[in-house]
Amino acid sequence: MPIGKFTYAQTLPSHACMATVVHMKILPKPGAIYGVTKRLDISRDELARRMQVSTATAYRIDAGRVEPSPAFIAGLINVSAQPFEELFDIVGAEMEAVSA
């Protein structure tokens, strides 16, 4: 499963023998990383250092080439002191029923 792609499973009552699986991507909002660097008056390299991720990772995520990992998401929230909703979008949510 790719980094940054989350799956949520909700199990229905046992007599139903079905579950709902939701596939979604979590992506930074456009300009969110830039906004954090400007607000904190730091470079993207310094932001990556504070988040304990590589500079290359921060650049690739900011450019939209890769999805952020859970560690990246938590790091950006922690360093920026901003809520998830201000930094990230949930896109492509798809639900599918599967037998349990």
Contacts in CASP RR format, 6 or more apart in sequence:
PFRMAT RR
TARGET T0000
AUTHOR 0000-0000-0000
METHOD contacts of the structure
MODEL  1
MPIGKFTYAQTLPSHACMATVVHMKILPKPGAIYGVTKRLDISRDELARR
MQVSTATAYRIDAGRVEPSPAFIAGLINVSAQPFEELFDIVGAEMEAVSA
1 7 0 8 1.000
2 67 0 8 1.000
3 66 0 8 1.000
3 67 0 8 1.000
3 68 0 8 1.000
3 69 0 8 1.000
4 25 0 8 1.000
4 26 0 8 1.000
4 67 0 8 1.000
4 68 0 8 1.000
4 69 0 8 1.000
4 70 0 8 1.000
4 73 0 8 1.000
5 23 0 8 1.000
5 24 0 8 1.000
5 25 0 8 1.000
5 67 0 8 1.000
6 23 0 8 1.000
6 24 0 8 1.000
6 26 0 8 1.000
6 70 0 8 1.000
7 21 0 8 1.000
7 22 0 8 1.000
7 23 0 8 1.000
8 21 0 8 1.000
8 22 0 8 1.000
8 24 0 8 1.000
9 19 0 8 1.000
9 20 0 8 1.000
9 21 0 8 1.000
10 19 0 8 1.000
10 20 0 8 1.000
10 22 0 8 1.000
11 19 0 8 1.000
11 100 0 8 1.000
12 18 0 8 1.000
12 19 0 8 1.000
12 20 0 8 1.000
12 100 0 8 1.000
16 100 0 8 1.000
17 99 0 8 1.000
17 100 0 8 1.000
18 97 0 8 1.000
18 98 0 8 1.000
18 99 0 8 1.000
18 100 0 8 1.000
19 97 0 8 1.000
19 98 0 8 1.000
19 99 0 8 1.000
19 100 0 8 1.000
20 95 0 8 1.000
20 96 0 8 1.000
20 97 0 8 1.000
20 98 0 8 1.000
21 95 0 8 1.000
21 96 0 8 1.000
21 97 0 8 1.000
21 98 0 8 1.000
22 93 0 8 1.000
22 94 0 8 1.000
22 95 0 8 1.000
23 92 0 8 1.000
23 93 0 8 1.000
23 94 0 8 1.000
23 96 0 8 1.000
24 90 0 8 1.000
24 91 0 8 1.000
24 92 0 8 1.000
24 93 0 8 1.000
24 94 0 8 1.000
25 67 0 8 1.000
25 90 0 8 1.000
25 91 0 8 1.000
25 92 0 8 1.000
26 67 0 8 1.000
26 68 0 8 1.000
26 73 0 8 1.000
26 88 0 8 1.000
26 89 0 8 1.000
26 90 0 8 1.000
26 91 0 8 1.000
27 64 0 8 1.000
27 67 0 8 1.000
27 68 0 8 1.000
27 88 0 8 1.000
27 89 0 8 1.000
27 91 0 8 1.000
28 61 0 8 1.000
28 62 0 8 1.000
28 68 0 8 1.000
28 76 0 8 1.000
28 87 0 8 1.000
28 88 0 8 1.000
28 89 0 8 1.000
29 86 0 8 1.000
29 87 0 8 1.000
29 88 0 8 1.000
29 89 0 8 1.000
32 76 0 8 1.000
32 86 0 8 1.000
32 87 0 8 1.000
32 88 0 8 1.000
33 44 0 8 1.000
33 47 0 8 1.000
33 58 0 8 1.000
33 61 0 8 1.000
33 62 0 8 1.000
33 76 0 8 1.000
34 62 0 8 1.000
36 47 0 8 1.000
36 76 0 8 1.000
36 79 0 8 1.000
36 80 0 8 1.000
36 82 0 8 1.000
36 87 0 8 1.000
37 43 0 8 1.000
37 44 0 8 1.000
37 46 0 8 1.000
37 47 0 8 1.000
39 80 0 8 1.000
40 47 0 8 1.000
40 79 0 8 1.000
40 80 0 8 1.000
42 50 0 8 1.000
44 55 0 8 1.000
44 58 0 8 1.000
44 59 0 8 1.000
44 62 0 8 1.000
45 55 0 8 1.000
45 58 0 8 1.000
47 58 0 8 1.000
47 79 0 8 1.000
48 54 0 8 1.000
48 55 0 8 1.000
48 57 0 8 1.000
48 58 0 8 1.000
49 55 0 8 1.000
50 79 0 8 1.000
51 58 0 8 1.000
51 72 0 8 1.000
51 75 0 8 1.000
51 76 0 8 1.000
51 78 0 8 1.000
51 79 0 8 1.000
52 71 0 8 1.000
52 75 0 8 1.000
53 71 0 8 1.000
53 72 0 8 1.000
53 75 0 8 1.000
57 66 0 8 1.000
57 72 0 8 1.000
58 72 0 8 1.000
60 66 0 8 1.000
61 67 0 8 1.000
61 68 0 8 1.000
61 72 0 8 1.000
68 76 0 8 1.000
68 88 0 8 1.000
73 84 0 8 1.000
73 88 0 8 1.000
76 87 0 8 1.000
77 83 0 8 1.000
77 84 0 8 1.000
77 87 0 8 1.000
80 87 0 8 1.000
END
